[in-house]
Amino acid sequence: MPDPSPWLTTQRLALRRFTPADFDWLAALYSDADVTRYLGGVKSRSETQTFLDTRILDTTTPIRGSASG
């Protein structure tokens, strides 16, 4: 599982990798027509799970300079 700790932080922002625990948040995001208007439309929970698994989690590579890379 990817390290969920932030790898880039500023005073206003902390970036981190997606984890399987982000599914509910991502499913809510992709179920909103206003949010997905220019992303191809809404996705069902099943479509979102497939997207998370195959397009985000499976393609994650280690970050140079991190403990995992």
C-alpha positions in Angstrom: 0.0 0.0 0.0 1.3 3.5 -0.8 2.6 5.7 2.0 -0.4 8.0 2.8 1.8 10.7 4.4 2.1 14.0 2.5 5.1 14.2 0.2 4.7 17.9 -0.7 3.5 20.4 1.8 3.1 24.2 1.8 1.3 26.5 4.3 -2.0 25.9 2.4 -1.7 22.5 0.7 -0.5 19.0 1.4 -0.3 16.5 -1.5 -0.3 12.8 -0.9 -0.9 9.6 -2.9 -4.3 8.1 -3.2 -5.0 5.1 -1.1 -7.9 2.6 -1.1 -9.3 4.5 1.8 -10.1 7.4 -0.6 -12.8 5.4 -2.4 -15.8 6.9 -0.6 -14.6 10.5 -1.2 -13.7 9.7 -4.9 -17.1 8.0 -5.4 -18.9 11.1 -4.0 -16.8 13.3 -6.3 -17.5 11.3 -9.4 -21.3 11.1 -8.7 -21.6 14.9 -8.9 -22.6 16.0 -12.4 -21.3 19.5 -11.9 -17.8 18.2 -10.9 -17.6 15.6 -13.8 -19.2 17.8 -16.5 -15.9 18.0 -18.4 -14.6 14.6 -17.3 -17.0 12.4 -19.2 -19.9 12.5 -16.9 -20.8 10.8 -13.6 -19.5 7.3 -12.7 -21.2 4.7 -10.6 -19.5 3.4 -7.5 -18.5 0.3 -9.5 -17.0 2.4 -12.3 -15.3 4.6 -9.7 -13.8 1.5 -8.0 -12.5 0.2 -11.3 -11.0 3.7 -12.1 -9.3 3.9 -8.7 -7.9 0.4 -9.0 -6.7 0.5 -12.6 -6.0 4.2 -13.4 -4.8 5.4 -10.0 -3.5 2.7 -7.6 -2.1 0.3 -10.2 -0.1 3.1 -12.0 1.4 4.7 -8.9 5.2 4.8 -9.0 7.5 5.7 -6.2 8.4 9.4 -5.7 12.1 10.1 -6.1 13.6 11.0 -2.7 10.9 9.4 -0.7 11.2 6.4 1.5 9.5 4.3 -1.1 11.5 5.6 -4.1 
